[in-house]
Amino acid sequence: DQKALGTIQKVSFTLDCRKERSFYDGWRGQKKFVGGGVLMSQAIHSIDQLVFFFGKALRVDGRAWTQRDFIDVEDEAEGTIVFENGIAATLRATTNSTSHLWKGITKIEGQKGRIVLDSERVVEWQVPNFSPPPVEEEENVPLEFKPAYYGPGHLKVIQNFVASLRGEEELRAQAAASIEALRIIWK
């Protein structure tokens, strides 16, 4: 908001994760149940983050395809999102990684600085006159109760949802907030 990065010159998001065949057993590998694969099930959160940073998409160009013969959802995708403010972001996502269980990296490069985020933390912060944001949450949920690839954020969202049902808090993650990210995926 304060233009500390200068003019944004390059934005990219790369998701390199591995989903074994067992992950797709049942409903996850069938488009009629989930609506999509790597974009809908894994990359949606980072696409939503890009929308939060850069606003509404003006144009989306890309392609998605399926490498595995036992699913009918995409497991590979690549493309470019051009936002109304003229900023373009490239995207590459796969669930066929041979090297990572989960690695999602968002890079934002401006003429004055650079930010690199992964799914859980700030990896690099070069923003003149601004300290990196503090770690907001450290989850202490034992792995036997959650999948190892779930990073910080899930517990906080679930707690807020329960509190909103009880009338104790306002729901932070409103369904309408995800519409733009869904529109990008379906283009």
Buried (B, 14 or more C-beta within 10 A) or exposed (E): EEEEBEEBBEBBBBBBBBBEEEBBEEEBBBBEEBBBBBBBBBBBBBBBBBBEBBEEBEEBEBEBEBEBEEBEBBBBBBBBBBBEEEBBBBBBBBBEBEEEEBBBBBBBBBEBBBBBBBBBEEEEBBBEEEEEEEEEEEBEEEEEEEEEBBBBBBBBEEEBBEBBEEEEEEEEEEEEEBEBBBEBBEE
